[in-house]
Amino acid sequence: MHATQQAAGLEKRLRHAETQLAALTPPRGRGKRQITDEATLVEAIARVLKEHRVVGLLSLAWEQQVEQTTQYVGRGRGSVHREQRVLQKIRYHITRITRQTDTMAALTQRLGWKAFVTNAGPTRLSLQAAVLCYRHEYRVERIFHRLKSRVHIAPLFVKLNEQIEGLTYLLTLGVRVLTVMEFVLRRSLQYEQASLPSLHPENKQKRTDTPTAERILKAFSGISLTIIKNTAGEDILRRLTPLSGLQEDILQRLGLGATLYGQLEIQTIGI
């Protein structure tokens, strides 16, 4: 599939390049600019090939065309003995645009292929394991795509570059925490061949072994901590929403446990 898409993209770039190259040297006519210098033509051809990423895939031939006209010198009507001069109009014309079939065949044969290098030996990392690790890797583009979601960088009025950098670093730290949390939970589920329920409100029967960090946090959205204070401002009662089975399972798989959560409630009164 990937090779087919790349081949279609290559064909599209070649067609566009051929069209633009042919348009460099249009026939003579009013309003049609002609190229009169070979160096200018060579530069224009190179620019088109580079723009469409088809360098080495097309070969071109061109010719110099010279049109001579005779003109009388000075004003007045011509005569046999009147001085004349010959004017030359030079233009360059592309006569042939050919695709390099051998080069294209070699390139097409490599479409869809990727080369990977690792310093891990075959006893530590087999070919199959290396391919699976690559396919399931965390890509940078996906991680920082969260900055465009609810954890987004909203427009702010700041004057200093340091403020912009600081806010960006702060959000980046949050994104890293979400990424680590998601990775650890998925690894635990994969190791035990387990899945989590109730993470999709639209389909409560659905179970997933690849939960996102956003859905994990949403599973804890219903908890609350109630604190009652006396007139002196001292805590006399702290009430924490009990954890559900799903929430306890998530904390356990993250290596946190329910004890850490319970410490929010078990706090010395009067502090």
Secondary structure, DSSP 8 states (H G I E B T S, - for coil): -HHHHHHHHHHHHHHHHHHHHHTTS--S-TT------HHHHHHHHHHHHHHTT-TTTEEEEEEEEEEEEEEESSSS---TTS-EEEEEEEEEEEEEEEE-HHHHHHHHHTTT------SS-TTTS-HHHHHHHHHT---HHHHHGGGGTTT---------HHHHHHHHHHHHHHHHHHHHHHHHHHHHHHHHT--EES--TT-TT-EESS--HHHHHHTTTT--EEEEE-TTS-EEEEEE----HHHHHHHHHTT-HHHHHHTTTS--TT-
